[in-house]
Amino acid sequence: MKYLFVCYPKCTTCQKAKKWLNDNGIVYEERHIKEQNPTVTELEEWHKKSKLPLKKFFNTSGMLYKSLGLKDKLPTMSDTDLFALLATDGMLVKRPILIGSDRVWIGFKETDWEMLK
């Protein structure tokens, strides 16, 4: 199975995840999240597959998230507005994202990714 690995190459967590994928022989296609921002349709599909709350898709430690004051705004926004906001800039999206045919992983926790081996 080939996965889609959506990352920001300068991100140290993404670098660790990429190393882990390579070290474990996982076949993937890499996509730069800032150069190819996820679309609303992709985000909706990934959210559904992830079975995670939508707020988990936000990069809450990012400068853009903080500068926009999203911590206070997100709870009052609709899912439609949240997806639209995420699709405006890849730097708002938590990364890395690993997309499989029936599952999506957000962020890198080695213990969560062990099942890929």
Buried (B, 14 or more C-beta within 10 A) or exposed (E): EEBBBBBBEEBEBBBEBBEBBEEEEBEBEBBBBBEEBBEBEBBBBBBEBBEBEBEEBBBEEBEEBEEBEBEEEBEEBEEEEBBEBBBEBBBBBBBBBBBBEEBBBBBBEEEEBEEBE
